[in-house]
Amino acid sequence: MIPVAKPAVGDDEIAAVAAVMKTGMLATGPEVTQFEEEFAGYCDVEHAVGVNTGTAALHVALKALGVGHGDEVIVPAFTFIATATSVSMCGAKPVMVDVDEHCYTIDPDEVSEHLNAKTKAVIGVHLFGQSFAVEPVAEICADADVLLVEDCAQAHGALCKGKKVGGFGAAGCFSFYPTKNMTTGEGGMVTTNDAALADRCRRIANHGQSDKYLHTELGYNYRMTSIGAAIGRVQLRKLDEMNRKRQANAAYYTKYLDAPGLKTPAIRAGCAHVFHQYVTELKDAFPADRETVMAYLREKGIGSAVHYPMPVHRQPLYAGDPGVRCPVSEDLSGRVLSLPVHPGVTEENCAYIVATINGAEW
């Protein structure tokens, strides 16, 4: 079976973990500090704060920015649910808006339409490895005096107009889940150019401590472990190479997939897509439904997945507001299909996947 996702870890990561184990410093420590500094340098930002998940990164950043009860935060409806739940965790209201039908990222016009006096922030998601339309969204936020937060969980190393994601907004929030472009097992990172914000993120992620056993605000146990940081430091050194392999696999698919009605991913002008996922879309002209395609691929030893089968505003958690309308997100949720694109996929695998899809008799 060619898995749809697989972490690219090996002997270097094992050796790094073993070295940390021998020090006895398994919780947060110097290894985390080193990883933070290296990740900040990679993203071309001044500060990075390591935490234990991508969701924690979003929660910490929003809390540190002052998001709370009575506030609204605009989020795309077509994303992983943590983008919205991190807002709810702050006591604020996530306002779901639709995405553009070509790149699947937050629609700037939708952002403008949903701004009001309660809007505290906008979370733009760099989805599937591609940046959202940063310039128009950032301009809208600046004009409205609203915070811009980047959800970079799926876009490590992605570029927009030559600049890496994670440094466009007040804060960038990364995830290091095993299937991401780089991993720490579980983990996350907040990036920012604001020293005071970084300090507050660090406090909130460590029980609200400003000094040992001195707790000045409500905080959480969101610390990154030294073991995770050790893995992350090795992964960061490999990240550009792993992204190039993802891009090469994606380019092969896009060049050779020619099944009628199968839409391959659009790449936004001026942006470098790092293909966390290779997300196709089954248009009306495609001769089979998604379940049939997935079953056929599985029979042929090819993994596939749906990202995402239900938009956030339709999830039972948030389905209580019948006034939310996101037709593009709803349509996409019934059509998208992800193919294996991770660095472990070989060119021979790509050729087999292309031949299987192009040659299928539905």
N, C-alpha and C positions, 0 to 999 in steps of 0.2 A: 504493500500500500504506500502510495506517495502521499504523505500527510499534508493537509492544507496549511499547517503551521508547525514549526519545530524550532526550539532554541538551539542556537549555534554555540555550544559550549564544549570544551575539551580539556586537554591536559594542562594548558596554561591556567585556566580557571581553577582546576583542582589543586594545582600547586599554590596558587595565591591563597585559597581557602586554608590549605594545610599550614602555610606560613603564619596566617593569623591565628589559627588554632594553637600553634605552639607558643604564641605570646601570652595566651590566657586572657586577652582583652577582646571578648566576644561581642559585647554590646557596643555602643557608640564610643568612638575614640579617635586616635590620630589617623587611622585608615579612612574614616569618614571625612575628616577634614581635608585630607589629600584628594579624595574623590571629588569633594565639593569644589575645591580650587581648580582641579583639572577640567571638570565639567563646565564651570563658569568660563574658563579660558576657551574651551571648545565652542561654546555658544556665543562668545564675544560679549559677555556681560560681566558686570563687576562682582556679582554675588550669586551663590547657589547654596541652598539649604536642603540637605538630605532628609528624607522622611521614609516611612515604611511602605507606602503605597501611592499610586497616582491619585486615588481618591483623597487621601490625606493631604497631598500637595494642593489640590483644589480647595479643600476645606480650610487648611491653614492660611493659604493666600487670601481667600475671601474674608476670613475672620480678621486677619491682620490689616486688611484694607477697610475694615469697619462695616462690612455688610452684616445686617442684622434684621431684627423684627421691623416690619413696616416697609422694608425695601423690596424692590423688584429687580431681578436680574434676567436679562434677555439671553436665551440659549437656543441653539438650533434643535428642532424636533427630531432630526435624523442624526443620531449619535448614540454612544453608549450612555446608559442611564446615569452614570456617576457625574456627568456634567451637570445634570439637573439636581440630583440628590445632594450634592455638595452645597448647593444653594439652600435647599430645604434644611440641611443640617445646621445652617447659620440662623434659621428662623425666618429667612426671607422667602419670597415667592419666585420660583422660576417661571418665566414667561416664555413659552415655546413659540418659536417662529419658524417659517418654512425655509427651505434651502433652494439653491439654484439647481436647475435640472441637468446641467452639464457636468459640473464638478462636485455637486452634492454638498457643498459647504454653505454656511449661513448667507442668506440673501441680504445684501445691504439695504435694499428697498424695504424689506420686511423689518429690519432693525429700525429704520426711520419711522415706519408706520406705527411701531409699538412703543416708542419712547413716550414717557410721561413724567410728571413731577416725582413719581416714586422710583423711577429707574435709577439705580445706583451703579450698575455695571452691565457690561455686555461680555459674554464669554464666546469668543470665536474658537471653533474647533478646527485644527489642521487635520482633516479627516483622511484616513487610509494612507497617509504619507504625504499629503499635499496641503499646502497652506491655503487658508481661506483668502478671500479678497481683502488683504490687509489694508491697503491704502484707503479705499472708500469707507470701510468700517471704522478705521482709526480716525478719519476726518469727521465722521458723524459723531463719534464719541467725544472728540475734542470740542466740536461746536456746541455740544449739549452739556459739556462739563461732566461727562460720565466716564467711569473707569473702564479700561479695556483689559481683559484678562485672556491670555492665550491658553487653550487646552492643547498641549503639545504631546499628549500621551501616545500618539500614533505617528509622530513626525520627527524623530531624532535625526538631526542633520539636514532636514528639508530647508530649501532656500526660497526666499521671495525677494526678487530684484537684487540677488546677490548677497542677501543678508540672511543669516540663520534664524529660524524661528526661535522664540523664547526671549527675544529682546525688543519686541515691538510694543508691548503693552506695559502696564504697571507691574505685571508678574506673568511668568510663563510656568506652566505646570506639566511635568513629565511623569510618565509611568515606566517602570522597568519590569513589568510582568513578563513571564517567560516567553510569550509569543511576540513581544515587541521587537523593534529593530535592534535593541540591545537590552540586556536583562541583568538584574541583580538577584534573581529568584522571585522575590517580591520587593518593591521599592518605588520611590518617587523622588522628585526634585522640584524645588521652586527656584526659578531664576528671576533676577531683578537687577536693576541699576541703582536701586534706592537702598542705601545702607541701613536707614532706620527701619524700613520695611523688612529687610532681611533679619535684622535683630529681633523684631517682633515675631516673625515666623519661627525663628529658632526658639524663642520663649514658649510660644503656644505649642510647639511640637514637643516640648520637654516639660510638661505639667505646669506651664506658666511660670517657670522659675527664672528670676533675674540673677540669682546667685544660689549657691547650694542651700537647699531647704528654705529659701526665701521665695514665696509664691506671690506674685504681684497681680496676676490675672488668671482667669480660667484657661487652663491648658489641657493637653491630652498626651497620652503616651504614643507619640508618632515617630519616635526616634528610629533612624536607620541603624542597622547593625554593622559592625566591622566586617563580618563575614560577607554581607551583601555588598558593602563598599569594595571589598577586595575583588569580588567577581566583576563589579561595575568598572573598576579601573582597567582591568584586562579587556573587557568588552569595549570600552571607550576607545582603546588603542586600535581595535579591529573595526570600529563602526563604519568608517568610510569605505573600507574594503567590502564589508558585508552589504552596505547600501548599494555599492556598484554592482554586486552580484544580483541583488534584487532588481535593479534597473535593467540589467542585461536580460534577465528572465522576462521581465515585463515587456521589453522591446521585442523579444522574440515572439511572444504571444500576439502583441499588437500587429506585428508585421505579417504573421502567417495565419492567424485565426480569420476565417472568412465565411463561417456559417451564416446563412441568411438570418437577419434579425438579431444577431448578437452584437451588442454595442460594447466596444472596448473602452477603457478609461480615457477620459479627456484630461489633458494636461494644461493647466492655466498658463497663459503667456507670461514669460518672465519668471517662472517658478521652476524649481527642481524638485520633482516628485521622488520620494524614497520608497514608495510601494510597501508600506506596512501590509497592505492587502492589495491584491489585484482583483478589482471588483468589476465584473461584467454586468451587463443588464440585458435581460431577455425581453426584447421589444415584441410588439404584437405580431410581427412577421415571423418570429421564431416558431418552428413547427411543433414544439413540445412544451409542456408545463415544467416548472422548476423541480417539482418532486420527481418527475420522470427522469429529468436530466441528472439529478443528484444520485438517484438509484442506479442509473446506467453507469455513471462514472465510478460509483462505489464497486459495482460488479467488475469493472475494468481495472480496479486497483488504484483509483484516483480519488483522493479526498477533496471535498468541497465544503463550503459553509455559506451561511446567510448572515450578512452584516448590513442591516439588522432586520429581523422579521416583523418588528412592530415599532413604529415611531414612539418616542417618549410620551407624547401627549395621549397616546392610546393605551399606555400601560395602566393596569388597574390602580396603581398608586396615584396616578394623575388624571384619571379618566372622568373626574367629577365635574369638569368644566366643559359643557357641550359647545361653548362658543368658540373654542379653539379650532381653527381651520388651517390645516397644512397639507393641501392636496398633493404637492410634489413629494413630500416625505411619505405620505400614505401610498402613493403609486410606487415609489422606489422600493418600499418594504416588500412589495409583492413580486418584484422583478429581479433584484440584485442577486448575484451569485459570485462568490469568491473562489478563485483557483489558486493552487499552490505557487508561491512566488519566493519563498524564503531562501536563504543562501544554500541550504542543503539540496535544493532542486537543481539537477544537472541539465545541461543542454539536451542530453538524450531524453531526460524526463519531459522537458518542454516539448520536444518533437513528438513524443508519444502522446502527450495530452492534446496537442494541436491535431494530430492525425485522428485521435479518438473522437474529438468533437466534430471536426470537419467531415469525417467519414461516416458519422452516425446516420442511420436510417430511422428517423423518428416515426 
